């Protein structure tokens, strides 16, 4: 009897961080009294920064040719402006 081996492709720590950030976004967008919002908001403002950090951390970029990389990035940024 062969038991199939299941491999995990997603890092559980990163998934945990994503889950915490999702909860923070839900808290930010939930309707709560103004006083409670003023108290809680500083502790959940990290959510967007965490999403941006994780997307950059998980992006696989080949920077072997720095000149070509910088040229592509500058062009991409110019088109966003």
N, C-alpha and C positions, 0 to 999 in steps of 0.2 A: 504494500500500500504506500503510494507516494503522496506525501503531503506537500502541496505547493508552497513555495516560499514567497511571502508578500514583502515587497520592499517599499519603504516609505520614500516618496520623492519630495515631500515638503518638510522643511525644518519645523519641528514643533515649537521651538522657541519663537521663531518669527511669526508663526500662526497665532501664538499666544499674544504677542505684541500687537498684531493686527486686530485681534479680538478686543483687547483693552482699548485701542484707539477707536474702534467702532462704537464701543460703549460710551466713550467720552463724547463722540459726535452726537450720539442719541441724547445724552444728557444736555449738551449744548443746545440742541434744537428742541428739547422738550419745553413745554410751557410750565413755568414755575413762578412763584411770587418773586417780585423784584429783589427783596432782601436776600432770599435764598440764592437767587441767581448771582448777586454780587459776592456772596460768600463762596459759592462753588466754582464759579467760572474761572478764577485764576488756577485752580487745580486741574482743570480739564482742557485748558487751552493748548496743550501739547499735541493734540490729536493730528492736526494738519501737518505740523512739522514732522511728526513720527511717520505719517504716510509718505511724505516727500523723502525722508531719510531712507525708509525701507525700499522705495522704488529705485532710488539711486544705488543702494547697497546690493539690490538683487539684479541690477542691470549688468549684463556682460558686455563690456566695451573693450575692443582691441585698440590699444594705443601704441602699437609698435612703430607706426609712422606718425610722429608727433606733428609734423608740419601739415600733413594731409588732414589729420584729426582736427587741428585748430582751424583750418580753412573751412571744413564742413560745419563745425560748431558756430563759427562766426557768421557764415551764410545763413544758417538756421536761425540764429538770434536776430539777424537783420530782417528776416522775413516775418518774425513775430512782432517787431516794432511797428 
